[in-house]
Structure formats: C-alpha cells, structure tokens
Amino acid sequence: MKKFLFLILFIVGLWVALTNFKGLATQGQYDSIIVNFREDVSTTTLSQEIEAIANQYKTATSLNSVYAIDEHIYTLSGDKTLLDSLQNSSLKEYVDYIEPNYIYHTLEAPNDPEYSQQWNLHNIHVERAWEETKGEGITVAVIDTGVSRVPDLRQTEFVAGYDFVNDRNDARDDNGHGTHVAGTIAQSTNNNYGVAGVAYHAKIMPLKVLAAQGGGTVADIADAIRFAADNGADIINMSLGGGGESQVMKDAIDYAYDKGVVIIAAAGNSNQNAASYPARYPKVISVSALDPAGKKAPYSNYGAGVDISAPGGSESGKILQETIDPSTGNPVFMGFQGTSMAAPHVAGVAALIEASGVKKPEEVLAVLKQSSRKVEEDTFNYYGAGQLDAGEAVKLALKGQITVRDFFRWLRDSGYLNPRFWIDGGVVALLPKLLMVLGSYLLAFLLRNYFPFSFTIPFNWGLVLGSSGLFFLQGIYIFDLPQWPFRVMGSSLPELANSIQGTTLLNPFLASVLVPFVLVVILLGHRDWKWFAIGTSLGVAACLTVHAVMSPTVWAMSSLNLSRAFLGVNAFLCIGLACLASKKS
C-alpha cells in the first residue's frame, strides 16, 4: 500500500513539474498569429479560407509582406485562445503550420553613453587580418532596427535593403541599435573620423524588422532572411532574439543556408544556460559575449547552442561605434554592451574569411571554430569553440592559397617591381626563359616545312618542358609547403639538377641529347606520345642554344669555350634526333 501511495505521489509530482516546465529557452510573447498556407492551395480556396477566418473570428488576415506571396504566409491578430482554435479547426487541412508570431527584441543590455578605446578590435587581432583583406566583395545583411548613413558610414558601400516594419524601401534606423551593429561590421575606416569597423570594405544590406521600440515579429524577420538570400547577401547578422521556436523562422533559415548564406545571431542577454532564438537553431552561428578582460560578460547567455564568443562589452568597457540618438535622430558616438554587439564582430570576421576565398557556411564555421582561442576550463560552455580571433581566422582561410600580397612580395624580391627591371635585375631572370620557349616553337615552325610536325597537346608539352619548363612556378610561395616541387616543375629538363642541387652549373648528362634520345627510344612506337619525345628534343635544343649564348657553364668543363661547344653540339644533335624521329612517324 505504501509503495502504491508513493507511486501516485511521484506521478502527481512529475505531472506538476512537467506542466510548469517552460523549457531551457523562454517561451516568448506574441499578439499575432502566423498562418502558412500550403503552396498547392488554389487562389480561390485561399480567398475563401481567409474570408471564413474573418467571418468566424472577427479578425482580418493579411499577407505579411509583398515578399511573402510565394510562401503564402499570412498573419492575423490574436492570442493563445485564437491560436488553439485555429490549430483545431478545419483550416489545418489547407496549411503547413499555424504558430505564434513571436516578438523578438534587440539584445543590447542597458547602458549609458561613454567614450572608450576600441579594445574589442585589438582583442580579436583584427590588425593582422587587415594585412590580407578588409572584406572586399562581401555583402552583410543587417537584420535589425534599420541602418542610418551616419558620417562614419558614408564611405561604407550600401546595397538595396527593405523596411519590413513599414513595408517600404527606405530602411533607415529609428532606434540606434542597427546602425551601431552595422558600424561594428563595416564602419568607415582610415577616413580621419570616428572609429573603425571589422570588415570595412564589405557592403551593408540594411533590413529593418524591428520597430523604434526594438520589437518585431518572426514573420518579418523570416521575410527579411529570404530577402537577403535572394538579393545577394553572403552573410546575415541578427543581433536580436527572443523566446519561442518558430517554423516560419526555421524554414527561412534553412532556405538561406541552402543558398550558401552564413547566418549569425546573438545568443541573448538573460544569463541563461541556453541560447535564445534564432541563435539556437542548428544552422545559425550563435555568439556569446566577452567583457574587456576576455571573460564571459555578466549578462551573456551560455551553454546549449553557443558556438563561439566575441567582445560584447560590459560596464568596465563598452563597444564604441557611431549611431543615431533615437530621441533626435542625430549622429552620436555611443558605447553599447550586449550579445548584440558580440554577433557583428563574428559577422565581420566571417566577411574577412569569405573575402579570403572560403565561402560555404559549414566551412566558414569550421574556420571560425578552429582559429578561435581555446578556453581550457569551460564547464558551462561560456565560450563555445573559443574566443574570436580575426588574425588567425584569415590566416587559416588563406592556408594553401597564393595571396595578392604574396605575389607582389615575390615580384618585389625578384626585382620585377624595380623601376630598372627592363634594363637589369629581373630581365636577367625572365628573358632567357622567354627565349627558350619561343626558340623551341621557332624551331618547330622552321622545320615543319621539311618534316611532318603536328602541334598536338603532347608535342606542345614536350616543347615547353624541354625548353623552359613552367618557369613561373618558381616564384610561387604557398604557406607551410616545401618549395622544391615548384622549383622542379619550373625548370626545363636540362636544368633539373640546378633546381635540385641549387647550383648554376648544368649537369652534362641532363644538358645533352641523352634524355631526348632515351625518350625517343621509349615512345617512338606510341602513336600520340612519340610527339612528346620529339617536342622535348626540340625544346632541349632551344634551351641548350640559349645557355650556350648567355651562360655556358657546364659541370667538369674547365673553360667557357669548351662548355659552349658542348652545348652547341648537343643542341644540333637534338634537332637532328627530332628530324629523324619525325621522319619515321
């Protein structure tokens, strides 16, 4: 009997706990409802059902925005009672889902204006990243309260956006939050005014979804996400959030992600053990906030869903950008704090990563995580993969790539950027190679009237590899890779020993008719590749001729005249070998 009573009490207690459990994330507030009709519902049926809702529930149903036409997303005013009625009505056979139109808010923690240095940019080592890229060619959509062109954003490039709150093209800010966020991403820099932005050559797409009071619906936010994806945004920043999971939001995020858009959102400012929505969705990069000391900011959410941490500020040091004073609309420099301020740091670094050549969302996330500064003891997942590091992120994104900076460094070190390039220095290195490859083709053209040379792909490769090799490869530098393969591929056959041994003396076995003769013997019976051997023989002849004229130095030969004679005789023998081989073709 006691065991039976205990079991009953346990079940009752469990039922009470479950009915009062609100989940790890807050449940959110709403005063309207989303009705997403199926796309296969006819226009007639759609009109009938909308009219039926108006008649039965005495409330108007309207298309959320002009950008929701194809998705059939409608909204109507209502509370939980109306939501339950709609979800249990016959309407459900015509819809994909009916859900609350949750209201999300800006995630800026309360603060007062103050001036401070941009410790945040120094903390993420952005100066190192700027050595390679400033975000050129990347568009970042700022889904927020809008963006106003304050003086320190006038040199920043903008693309067309939209105001989903007022359904108009002008997406200017009437709150200050969105402009501040845009400033962190791409504040005009090196303009002798104000402060800097992370990726200041990136473009900003302003999308207003939050009203002057800082609130907006998930339907508007979802429309803005789709707008960004359809209009060329590479990255989406959402410094906003709230409680309540939304299918319309998830669908929009999936849509943008599938189109290759990187989506970043603030984790939330409730100091809770879970990120808020939309940061909580798996395809969104969720950002928690750091204070100036690199510790978790007191307000920042943490734990489930957090992917990475970035500077968000605190009372000991806020994030300074130029924005607008919402009471006057005038530009003003203000220090904000919040995960809203942390997210755009990651969005800016994502723009630097994409400008470095890494484009896919999953690859951008991998670079962000792998390059972050790890925090060893992080039991509650305050920091996700670690603390944002722009310098390391760009370095990792560029690994294995030849950058413009590397190329110009090579040109400079080789003397090719020297004003005296055409009379000394670089010309000494470049001219012989050009003469070798041009000479091989000239030989082929002169001899084709007497012997049946065919300019096939193998023949062309033989001419190039026998004469000059892929000489431009010798100047390539790739991070963390040995350079000898490029020196070898950049050398002709007679010069291989020079590249491997690092000497200026030609090897008499390679700088002779010997290698072309062996190739002809091996390949003469092959229909196509015999032309490679013939081309190689002519290429080697051109290479030896140029060396005989410009630098006749052969190993074990005591005088230049002897070396010149050796190279000349072997060049003549290579030409004869090519003619004999082609005659037998």
C-alpha positions, 0 to 999 in steps of 0.5 A, spaced: 500 500 500 505 504 501 509 503 495 502 504 491 501 511 495 508 513 493 507 511 486 501 516 485 505 521 489 511 521 484 506 521 478 502 527 481 509 530 482 512 529 475 505 531 472 506 538 476 513 539 474 512 537 467 506 542 466 510 548 469 516 546 465 517 552 460 523 549 457 531 551 457 529 557 452 523 562 454 517 561 451 516 568 448 510 573 447 506 574 441 499 578 439 499 575 432 498 569 429 502 566 423 498 562 418 502 558 412 498 556 407 500 550 403 503 552 396 498 547 392 492 551 395 488 554 389 487 562 389 480 561 390 480 556 396 485 561 399 480 567 398 475 563 401 479 560 407 481 567 409 474 570 408 471 564 413 477 566 418 474 573 418 467 571 418 468 566 424 473 570 428 472 577 427 479 578 425 482 580 418 488 576 415 493 579 411 499 577 407 505 579 411 509 582 406 509 583 398 515 578 399 511 573 402 506 571 396 510 565 394 510 562 401 503 564 402 504 566 409 499 570 412 498 573 419 492 575 423 491 578 430 490 574 436 492 570 442 493 563 445 485 562 445 485 564 437 491 560 436 488 553 439 482 554 435 485 555 429 490 549 430 483 545 431 479 547 426 478 545 419 483 550 416 489 545 418 487 541 412 489 547 407 496 549 411 503 547 413 503 550 420 499 555 424 504 558 430 505 564 434 508 570 431 513 571 436 516 578 438 523 578 438 527 584 441 534 587 440 539 584 445 543 590 447 543 590 455 542 597 458 547 602 458 549 609 458 553 613 453 561 613 454 567 614 450 572 608 450 578 605 446 576 600 441 579 594 445 574 589 442 578 590 435 585 589 438 582 583 442 580 579 436 587 581 432 583 584 427 590 588 425 593 582 422 587 580 418 587 587 415 594 585 412 590 580 407 583 583 406 578 588 409 572 584 406 572 586 399 566 583 395 562 581 401 555 583 402 552 583 410 545 583 411 543 587 417 537 584 420 535 589 425 532 596 427 534 599 420 541 602 418 542 610 418 548 613 413 551 616 419 558 620 417 562 614 419 558 610 414 558 614 408 564 611 405 561 604 407 558 601 400 550 600 401 546 595 397 538 595 396 535 593 403 527 593 405 523 596 411 519 590 413 516 594 419 513 599 414 513 595 408 517 600 404 524 601 401 527 606 405 530 602 411 533 607 415 534 606 423 529 609 428 532 606 434 540 606 434 541 599 435 542 597 427 546 602 425 551 601 431 551 593 429 552 595 422 558 600 424 561 594 428 561 590 421 563 595 416 564 602 419 568 607 415 575 606 416 582 610 415 577 616 413 580 621 419 573 620 423 570 616 428 572 609 429 573 603 425 569 597 423 571 589 422 570 588 415 570 595 412 570 594 405 564 589 405 557 592 403 551 593 408 544 590 406 540 594 411 533 590 413 529 593 418 524 588 422 524 591 428 520 597 430 523 604 434 521 600 440 526 594 438 520 589 437 518 585 431 515 579 429 518 572 426 514 573 420 518 579 418 524 577 420 523 570 416 521 575 410 527 579 411 532 572 411 529 570 404 530 577 402 537 577 403 538 570 400 535 572 394 538 579 393 545 577 394 547 577 401 553 572 403 552 573 410 546 575 415 547 578 422 541 578 427 543 581 433 536 580 436 532 574 439 527 572 443 523 566 446 519 561 442 521 556 436 518 558 430 517 554 423 516 560 419 523 562 422 526 555 421 524 554 414 527 561 412 533 559 415 534 553 412 532 556 405 538 561 406 543 556 408 541 552 402 543 558 398 550 558 401 548 564 406 552 564 413 547 566 418 549 569 425 545 571 431 546 573 438 545 568 443 541 573 448 542 577 454 538 573 460 544 569 463 541 563 461 544 556 460 541 556 453 541 560 447 535 564 445 532 564 438 534 564 432 541 563 435 539 556 437 537 553 431 542 548 428 544 552 422 545 559 425 552 561 428 550 563 435 555 568 439 556 569 446 559 575 449 566 577 452 567 583 457 574 587 456 578 582 460 576 576 455 571 573 460 564 571 459 560 578 460 555 578 466 549 578 462 551 573 456 547 567 455 551 560 455 551 553 454 546 549 449 547 552 442 553 557 443 558 556 438 563 561 439 564 568 443 566 575 441 567 582 445 560 584 447 562 589 452 560 590 459 560 596 464 568 596 465 568 597 457 563 598 452 563 597 444 564 604 441 561 605 434 557 611 431 549 611 431 543 615 431 540 618 438 533 615 437 530 621 441 533 626 435 535 622 430 542 625 430 549 622 429 552 620 436 558 616 438 555 611 443 558 605 447 553 599 447 554 592 451 550 586 449 550 579 445 548 584 440 554 587 439 558 580 440 554 577 433 557 583 428 564 582 430 563 574 428 559 577 422 565 581 420 570 576 421 566 571 417 566 577 411 574 577 412 574 569 411 569 569 405 573 575 402 579 570 403 576 565 398 572 560 403 565 561 402 560 555 404 557 556 411 559 549 414 566 551 412 566 558 414 564 555 421 569 550 421 574 556 420 571 560 425 571 554 430 578 552 429 582 559 429 578 561 435 582 561 442 581 555 446 578 556 453 581 550 457 576 550 463 569 551 460 564 547 464 558 551 462 560 552 455 561 560 456 565 560 450 563 555 445 569 553 440 573 559 443 574 566 443 574 570 436 580 571 433 580 575 426 588 574 425 588 567 425 581 566 422 584 569 415 590 566 416 587 559 416 582 561 410 588 563 406 592 556 408 594 553 401 592 559 397 597 564 393 595 571 396 595 578 392 600 580 397 604 574 396 605 575 389 607 582 389 612 580 395 615 575 390 615 580 384 618 585 389 624 580 391 625 578 384 626 585 382 620 585 377 617 591 381 624 595 380 623 601 376 630 598 372 627 591 371 627 592 363 634 594 363 637 589 369 635 585 375 629 581 373 630 581 365 636 577 367 631 572 370 625 572 365 628 573 358 632 567 357 626 563 359 622 567 354 627 565 349 627 558 350 620 557 349 619 561 343 626 558 340 623 551 341 616 553 337 621 557 332 624 551 331 618 547 330 615 552 325 622 552 321 622 545 320 615 543 319 616 545 312 621 539 311 618 534 316 611 532 318 610 536 325 603 536 328 602 541 334 598 536 338 597 537 346 603 532 347 608 535 342 606 542 345 608 539 352 614 536 350 616 543 347 615 547 353 618 542 358 624 541 354 625 548 353 623 552 359 619 548 363 613 552 367 618 557 369 613 561 373 612 556 378 618 558 381 616 564 384 610 561 387 610 561 395 604 557 398 604 557 406 607 551 410 609 547 403 616 545 401 618 549 395 622 544 391 616 541 387 615 548 384 622 549 383 622 542 379 616 543 375 619 550 373 625 548 370 626 545 363 629 538 363 636 540 362 636 544 368 633 539 373 639 538 377 640 546 378 633 546 381 635 540 385 642 541 387 641 549 387 647 550 383 648 554 376 652 549 373 648 544 368 649 537 369 652 534 362 648 528 362 641 532 363 644 538 358 645 533 352 641 529 347 641 523 352 634 524 355 631 526 348 634 520 345 632 515 351 625 518 350 625 517 343 627 510 344 621 509 349 615 512 345 617 512 338 612 506 337 606 510 341 602 513 336 600 520 340 606 520 345 612 519 340 610 527 339 612 528 346 619 525 345 620 529 339 617 536 342 622 535 348 628 534 343 626 540 340 625 544 346 632 541 349 635 544 343 632 551 344 634 551 351 641 548 350 642 554 344 640 559 349 645 557 355 650 556 350 649 564 348 648 567 355 651 562 360 655 556 358 657 553 364 657 546 364 659 541 370 667 538 369 668 543 363 674 547 365 673 553 360 667 557 357 669 555 350 669 548 351 662 548 355 659 552 349 661 547 344 658 542 348 652 545 348 652 547 341 653 540 339 648 537 343 643 542 341 644 540 333 644 533 335 637 534 338 634 537 332 637 532 328 634 526 333 627 530 332 628 530 324 629 523 324 624 521 329 619 525 325 621 522 319 619 515 321 612 517 324 
